[in-house]
Amino acid sequence: MTDRPLLLLVDDDVTLLRATAAILELEGFETILSDTAARAIEFLQHLPVAAVIVDIFMPDQDGMETIGQIRGRWPDLPIIAMSGGWRTISPDTILETAQALGAQAALTKPFDRQALVATVRGVLAL
């Protein structure tokens, strides 16, 4: 690994994970991808992660619970929640709840490159 900040991306949509990673790597970040919350927690135990970007709706464990676990074990680790909403719940409502649980920032899916990079740089104070 280099001195580039390592970002952990967590989403069950592998296509979105790869696309997001490609953007962030072009912007100078390192990424590690996890398609489950359980694997994400394993990575956090062993890698020097600078920030986590986590989807809210995943089949193994939802992002709200994942944010709670991360916040409980790594209280200072920056977390970015992302969601496209669910059924009749707007993404704004979901992401406000995620921020109340400890996420420093939120991204509404679909998001563009500029929003992604600005949000990551913001939580890392770069």
C-alpha positions as semicolon CSV with decimal commas, in nm:
position;residue;x (nm);y (nm);z (nm)
1;M;0,000;0,000;0,000
2;T;0,096;0,358;-0,052
3;D;0,035;0,671;0,153
4;R;-0,295;0,723;-0,026
5;P;-0,600;0,712;0,207
6;L;-0,766;0,369;0,213
7;L;-1,144;0,376;0,171
8;L;-1,367;0,080;0,252
9;L;-1,668;0,062;0,020
10;V;-1,960;-0,151;0,137
11;D;-2,254;-0,235;-0,090
12;D;-2,420;-0,553;-0,216
13;D;-2,425;-0,402;-0,568
14;V;-2,084;-0,514;-0,698
15;T;-2,118;-0,308;-1,017
16;L;-2,166;0,009;-0,814
17;L;-1,874;-0,087;-0,589
18;R;-1,641;-0,126;-0,885
19;A;-1,754;0,197;-1,051
20;T;-1,720;0,392;-0,726
21;A;-1,376;0,242;-0,663
22;A;-1,259;0,333;-1,014
23;I;-1,359;0,697;-0,961
24;L;-1,193;0,719;-0,621
25;E;-0,874;0,551;-0,737
26;L;-0,845;0,803;-1,022
27;E;-0,875;1,073;-0,757
28;G;-0,582;0,937;-0,557
29;F;-0,747;0,705;-0,306
30;E;-0,693;0,335;-0,242
31;T;-1,006;0,125;-0,209
32;I;-1,110;-0,207;-0,070
33;L;-1,449;-0,350;-0,159
34;S;-1,693;-0,547;0,052
35;D;-2,027;-0,684;-0,063
36;T;-2,132;-0,773;0,294
37;A;-2,132;-0,595;0,627
38;A;-1,964;-0,891;0,796
39;R;-1,669;-0,879;0,557
40;A;-1,646;-0,503;0,604
41;I;-1,608;-0,545;0,981
42;E;-1,334;-0,804;0,919
43;F;-1,147;-0,560;0,696
44;L;-1,175;-0,288;0,960
45;Q;-1,013;-0,517;1,216
46;H;-0,703;-0,566;1,001
47;L;-0,657;-0,267;0,770
48;P;-0,578;0,103;0,827
49;V;-0,902;0,233;0,679
50;A;-0,934;0,613;0,659
51;A;-1,312;0,619;0,593
52;V;-1,606;0,390;0,517
53;I;-1,876;0,440;0,255
54;V;-2,170;0,213;0,337
55;D;-2,499;0,142;0,164
56;I;-2,806;0,143;0,385
57;F;-3,002;-0,144;0,228
58;M;-2,809;-0,470;0,208
59;P;-2,938;-0,826;0,248
60;D;-2,700;-0,957;0,515
61;Q;-2,722;-0,662;0,753
62;D;-2,857;-0,315;0,691
63;G;-2,631;-0,013;0,686
64;M;-2,788;0,140;0,996
65;E;-2,676;-0,159;1,203
66;T;-2,337;-0,153;1,031
67;I;-2,293;0,216;1,114
68;G;-2,377;0,138;1,476
69;Q;-2,120;-0,141;1,490
70;I;-1,851;0,074;1,334
71;R;-1,928;0,370;1,558
72;G;-1,917;0,144;1,864
73;R;-1,574;-0,002;1,785
74;W;-1,410;0,279;1,587
75;P;-1,571;0,598;1,720
76;D;-1,352;0,838;1,522
77;L;-1,366;0,661;1,185
78;P;-1,542;0,877;0,924
79;I;-1,853;0,713;0,776
80;I;-2,044;0,813;0,464
81;A;-2,390;0,659;0,424
82;M;-2,544;0,613;0,080
83;S;-2,895;0,523;-0,028
84;G;-3,138;0,553;-0,313
85;G;-3,438;0,523;-0,083
86;W;-3,669;0,230;-0,038
87;R;-4,028;0,190;-0,145
88;T;-4,209;0,489;0,004
89;I;-3,921;0,614;0,219
90;S;-3,723;0,895;0,064
91;P;-3,344;0,878;0,052
92;D;-3,329;1,205;0,246
93;T;-3,519;1,054;0,540
94;I;-3,303;0,743;0,539
95;L;-2,980;0,937;0,518
96;E;-3,085;1,180;0,796
97;T;-3,138;0,876;1,018
98;A;-2,795;0,739;0,922
99;Q;-2,636;1,068;1,017
100;A;-2,819;1,063;1,351
101;L;-2,662;0,720;1,411
102;G;-2,311;0,845;1,344
103;A;-2,246;0,888;0,972
104;Q;-2,067;1,217;0,909
105;A;-2,204;1,256;0,557
106;A;-2,453;1,109;0,315
107;L;-2,483;1,050;-0,058
108;T;-2,811;1,001;-0,242
109;K;-2,791;0,737;-0,516
110;P;-2,737;0,791;-0,796
111;F;-2,456;1,035;-0,721
112;D;-2,208;1,190;-0,960
113;R;-1,831;1,191;-0,951
114;Q;-1,809;1,545;-0,819
115;A;-2,045;1,477;-0,526
116;L;-1,863;1,154;-0,438
117;V;-1,517;1,308;-0,438
118;A;-1,628;1,624;-0,255
119;T;-1,798;1,418;0,016
120;V;-1,496;1,191;0,068
121;R;-1,257;1,486;0,078
122;G;-1,491;1,662;0,321
123;V;-1,502;1,380;0,578
124;L;-1,125;1,337;0,550
125;A;-1,066;1,713;0,569
126;L;-0,851;1,707;0,254
